Amino acid sequence: MAGSSDVRGALASAPGGKVTPPRRARRGSGRRVKRWNFDRVTLFIVFLGLPLAIFLIFVISPFIQAAWYALTNFGGFSPTYQFTGPANFIKLLGDQGVLNAFLNNVILALVVPIVTIAIALAFASAVTVAGPSIGPIRGIRGSSFYRVVSFFPYVIPAIIIGIVWSGVLDPSHGILNAVLTSLGLPFDDFAWLGDPATARISLIFVMVWAFVGFYMVLFVASIKSVPAEIYEAARLDGASRMRMTFSITIPQIRDSIQTAYVYLGITALDAYVYAQGLTTSGPATTQVVPQKILLNLFHNGQAGYASAIGVASALVTLLFALVVFSIARAARGRDEGRA
């Protein structure tokens, strides 16, 4: 017991009778410097330096070069050119053909993602949670078969899709006109891709047909991550499938829908392969910006002006992504505020 009394005496002798825990040994005043050994240097070079170098060389450098050529009268083949400043961009604002192409791309960026996501979400809900009302939550009968079949169009190259559908929509030998004519409808020799009223609709249909399967599979994976207990509770409360889709599925997979909209919008702001595959020189309603870039670059020999169109297209794409992310962030903040 002598040891305990000594401890109590030491504590009592402390100033104010308070217990003062022993201080730890002071560390060095400076921060510990990590040594750069061979393994650490190799790790940074392989996983940071090499990808960064590839990104700078193949992404940033061409964009900077295109931005520079956009300010010149570079013809594409001659080594001599002159700095013209914003002349190419001023010319772009007065080029009605290019402005129409930008308008077509904007329309595609607004329509294609919405239609594709709506159809893909409906199919994904059907093959995951739209099954029988009794028993565990599951999809409709044969959902695995529908999932595999709907993914087929996405594995086909885009140019092949455009060429195949151009044959289907051919006014003289196309399957679509043959089927409609056999049903007694007046579609004999109807030019789906030649009529401005139907050419854009045909382009939108082909793009939606090509993308629905992939984004359906994406949404299926997202819906599978939602706990089944949530759907079971909603079903016990008498919620319909439509109500569950809007009240449970869409809020739970909002991030996947936002990502899908951005990717689809960026693809629609390009749409070159589908437009070129369907019709090389169709009506103005199917002409897209990349076609105008190639026309001015190779046919007109105006590489500087083509670069200006490309830079403007890149800025429109960045603006589109910024608007989508801003709207999504505002909507998320509003929902968190309500919660």
Buried (B, 14 or more C-beta within 10 A) or exposed (E): EEEEEEEEEEEEEEEEEEEEEEEEEEEEEEEEEEEEEEEEEEEEEEEEEEEEEEEEEEEEEEEEEBBBBBBBBBBBEEEEBEEBEEBBBEBBEEBEEBEBBBBBBBBBBEBBBBBBBEBBBBBBBBBBBBBEEEEEBBBBEEBEEBBEEBBEBBEEEBEEBBBBBBEBBBBEEBEBBBEBBEEEEEBEEBBBBBBEEBBBEBBBBBBBBBBBBBBBBBBBEBBEEBEEEBBEEBBEEEBEBEEBBEBBBBEBBBEBBBBBBBBBBBBBBBBBBBBBBBBEEBBBBBBBBBBBBBBBBEEEBBBBBBBBBBBBBBEBBEEBBEEBEEEBEEEEEEEEEEE
